[in-house]
Amino acid sequence: MVVTLLDRAQGSAHEAFAQRFVERLVALSVSEIRCAHPGVVVHREARLVLTQIFENTRRMIAVLLESCVDEAAIRRAVAAFRSYQVAGLAAFTRTLVQED
């Protein structure tokens, strides 16, 4: 069901779930950036980058859920992806702070 909501709900009553998921992740990220770095400007281009990052996240989660053979494998794969993504988002945030 989660795979369907994240990546295969086109044409269903849940079609907007994936977009809302991404929009929520972007909003939470912008809020966290602003909280950690008051006064930083999160410009339109930065939001576009975040949107694409989280579009890829949405698809990656669906692929991992669909491809991993059991819960332990899912946990390992998600942990690996998360370590990559957290480092990337930290670097992204540093670029915003340096622009200010």
C-alpha positions as CSV (number, residue, x, y, z in Angstrom):
1,M,0.0,0.0,0.0
2,V,2.8,2.4,0.8
3,V,4.5,1.8,-2.5
4,T,1.2,2.6,-4.2
5,L,0.7,5.8,-2.3
6,L,4.3,7.0,-2.9
7,D,4.6,6.1,-6.6
8,R,1.6,4.4,-8.2
9,A,-1.5,6.2,-7.2
10,Q,-2.1,8.1,-10.5
11,G,-5.7,8.0,-11.4
12,S,-6.9,6.9,-7.9
13,A,-8.5,8.7,-5.1
14,H,-5.0,9.0,-3.5
15,E,-3.3,10.5,-6.6
16,A,-2.3,13.7,-4.7
17,F,-0.6,11.8,-1.8
18,A,2.9,11.8,-3.5
19,Q,2.8,15.5,-4.2
20,R,1.6,16.3,-0.7
21,F,4.3,14.0,0.7
22,V,7.0,16.0,-1.2
23,E,5.5,19.4,-0.4
24,R,5.4,18.4,3.3
25,L,9.1,17.4,3.3
26,V,10.1,20.6,1.6
27,A,8.1,22.7,4.1
28,L,9.6,20.8,7.0
29,S,13.1,21.3,5.6
30,V,12.6,25.0,5.0
31,S,11.3,25.3,8.6
32,E,14.3,23.4,10.0
33,I,16.7,25.5,8.0
34,R,15.1,28.8,9.1
35,C,15.0,27.6,12.8
36,A,18.7,26.6,12.7
37,H,19.8,29.7,10.8
38,P,17.5,32.6,11.5
39,G,17.5,35.2,8.8
40,V,18.7,32.8,6.1
41,V,16.8,33.2,2.8
42,V,15.5,30.1,1.2
43,H,15.0,31.4,-2.3
44,R,12.8,29.9,-5.1
45,E,15.7,28.0,-6.6
46,A,16.5,26.4,-3.3
47,R,12.9,25.3,-3.0
48,L,13.1,23.8,-6.5
49,V,16.2,21.9,-5.6
50,L,14.6,20.6,-2.4
51,T,11.5,19.6,-4.3
52,Q,13.6,17.5,-6.7
53,I,15.6,16.0,-3.8
54,F,12.3,14.9,-2.2
55,E,10.8,13.7,-5.4
56,N,13.8,11.4,-5.7
57,T,13.4,10.4,-2.0
58,R,9.8,9.5,-2.6
59,R,10.7,7.3,-5.5
60,M,13.7,5.8,-3.7
61,I,11.5,4.8,-0.7
62,A,9.1,3.1,-3.1
63,V,11.9,1.2,-4.8
64,L,13.4,0.1,-1.5
65,L,10.1,-1.1,-0.2
66,E,9.4,-3.0,-3.3
67,S,12.8,-4.5,-3.9
68,C,14.0,-5.5,-0.4
69,V,13.2,-9.1,0.5
70,D,12.4,-8.6,4.2
71,E,12.2,-6.0,7.0
72,A,15.8,-6.2,8.0
73,A,16.9,-5.6,4.4
74,I,14.5,-2.6,4.2
75,R,16.0,-1.2,7.4
76,R,19.5,-1.5,6.1
77,A,18.7,0.0,2.7
78,V,16.8,2.9,4.3
79,A,19.6,3.5,6.8
80,A,22.1,3.6,3.9
81,F,20.0,6.0,1.9
82,R,19.3,8.2,4.9
83,S,23.0,8.5,5.7
84,Y,23.6,9.7,2.1
85,Q,20.6,12.1,2.2
86,V,21.4,13.6,5.6
87,A,24.9,14.5,4.5
88,G,23.6,15.9,1.3
89,L,21.0,18.1,2.9
90,A,23.6,19.3,5.4
91,A,25.8,20.4,2.5
92,F,22.8,22.0,0.8
93,T,22.0,24.0,3.9
94,R,25.6,25.2,4.2
95,T,25.4,26.7,0.7
96,L,22.3,28.6,1.8
97,V,24.0,29.9,4.9
98,Q,27.1,30.9,2.9
99,E,25.0,32.9,0.5
100,D,23.6,35.0,3.2
